[in-house]
């Protein structure tokens, strides 16, 4: 018998009723995009690896971000039944879909950053 995937919970409520605003509220929390970016570019990671790689994030905040991303079906938490249990975090298909559209935004941000340097 296979594992039944749960349906992702709805996006956070937008006070203006805009789905883009809802999505941005989800991903713009402190550390959230950077955490997703690291998992996207570096692959699955364990909690300790993420904490070291992110540098400066507390264990409490990292735990909160990972749980929130898991709740919205953006991160999958895989547990191997070893002693102690080995927990690995990976991006879901839903997160990869989101990051595909974030790539052009990243390119635009880099372009604007370079332009700002030229203006100095």
N, C-alpha and C positions, 0 to 999 in steps of 0.2 A: 504494500500500500504506500503510495507516494505522499509527500508532504503537500498539503494544500496551502497555496500562497494566500495570505490575507489581502484584502482589498486596501489600497493606500487610503489614509484618512484625507478628508478634504483639505485644501490649502487654508492657511490662516485667513480669517475674515478681513476684508478690506473695508475701511470706513466709507470709501467712495464707490464700492461695488465693482471694482476693476480687477479682473483676473491677473493682469500683469502686476498690479500693485500687490496682490496676494502672494504671487510667486517671489517678487523681490523682497517682501517681508520675511519670507522663509529663508532665502539664501544670503541675505545681507547681514546676518548676525555676526558679531565679532568671531573671527577664526573660521567661520563656516565655509566660505569659498576657498580659502587657503587650504583647509583640511581636504576638501573635495579635490582641489587641484593636485595636492600631493598624492592622493590615492589614484588619481587618474594617470599621472605621469610616472609614478613609481610602483604602482601595483599594490596588491594586498599587503597590509601591515598589521602588526600586533600593537596593542595599546602602548607599551613601553617605547616601541620604535617611533610611533606617532608623536608621543610626548617629547622625545629627544629631538626629532626632526623639526617639530613646530617651534621649539625653543621659546620659552616664556609663557606658555600656556599652562595653567594649573591642571592637576588631575581632575579636579571638580568640574572645571569648564569643559575639558576634553570629554569627560563622561557625559555631560549634559548635551554637548553638540552631537556626539555619536548616537546617543539615544534618540535625539530629535530627528537626526537624519535617517535613522533606522525606522522610526515611527512613520515618516513620510515616504518610505520605500526608496530612499536614495543611497543608503548604505546597508549592506548585508553583514550580519554578525555570524561568523561560522565558528562553532565550538567543537574541538576535537576532544573526545573523552579520555584525555590523558591525566596524569597526576603531576603537577597541577594542570587543570584544563588549559588547553591552548586555544586562545580566542584570536581570530583574525578578522579584520575588517576589509571589505571590498566594496567597490561601487556597484550599484545595480544597473540594469539596462536603462531604467528611468533616469538615473544620474548621468549616464553616458549620453543620453539623448539631450539632456539639459546642457551638458558641457560642449556638445557639438555647436550649439547656438551661441555659447559664451565665447568660443574661439574668435569669431569676428569682432566681438566686443573687446577682447584682449588686444587684438591687432590694432584696433582704433585707439585704445588707451596708450599703447606703446607709441603710435604715431604722434598723438597729441603730446605725450611726454617729451619726445624728441623736439617737436616744434617749440615747446616751452623752453627747452634748453637753448635753442637757437636764438630765441628772443632775449636771452640774458646778456 
